[in-house]
């Protein structure tokens, strides 16, 4: 971009997009050095904290706004749902807005008419389709907006986190439609959401944005693990008394193998050992009912199991060694949370300490080619009658 034939002087000015720090410049890079490629038929989840640049990226990809520097190349029509009511004229009826959106996407009247009944049925807004959109609730706008974006045959579908406005039934319906669009029809989907379950169910690849930059990109499971784990890939944790702000604190946690060596990667049939040290600050009076909980969680922090260990008799420190039998946790990535607390009364310390990875070393689950088989191996006794 140039001004009067000269380079724009503001292109080199600006601070990083970090909302937690005071600005050191009048200008901020909402996005900086973004570089990635999406193939036809890919379903890509874009993940990040609020203010990371996700919505800005989608607006640029949808050509709502242009980049300050750099180029974007896309092949095919782009249908997008970026905000509640985006692309709708409030004074026009739902039906009129469907035709207007189709025309914007480059479709003729016959194509739109052929799809109209399907769009109205999917949206569930048939009764109000001839009512001005300004009378719609936010949920109805999202329903109709998504139905239009998904059914008017764009080669690339861009969806921001507006689906969170819809009810559970419609969210399930919308996720199913995006799966059909990508798998059955080979179209490309770019999806932003803070719902990690939706991300894991829908997407194949993931991109993690931090402060306007691509911090990580890989398959969706690894990307979600990176996001939820806050970058935790280590298999040990420690903190000093000065670092801890609690009277009873978790001094260290580590994973060990069968030979007492530190490790964070285990095979499915291997025993998992967790060693933890809890300390009490000098002079602190601890409740006699205090416990330490060791919790194994999924990537979206759903609890799988919880072991509680009594801390009564803790003078300065206690060491614990927990062994989880092999062939219990199914292959995948897990987060370990350790908490010192008095149940139903107060917390002393709570830390998401480590990332645990269990690999498949030739189990029966390999034949399912990465399908979701749950988290726990629980085999019933079977008797044929």
RARAKA-V109695 format. One record per helix or strand. SS is the DSSP state (H for helix, E for strand). FROM is the first residue (numbers start at 1). TO is the last residue. Records with the same first field share a line. If there is no record, write none. Layout:
SS: FROM-TO, FROM-TO
This chain:
E: 2-3, 6-7, 15-15, 28-28, 43-48, 78-81, 93-93, 132-132, 156-159, 188-192, 205-210, 213-219, 236-238, 248-256, 262-262, 265-267, 272-280, 291-297, 303-310, 317-324, 329-329, 332-342, 346-359, 376-376
H: 9-12, 54-61, 94-104, 109-123, 126-128, 133-135, 138-151, 161-165, 168-184, 196-202, 220-228, 364-368
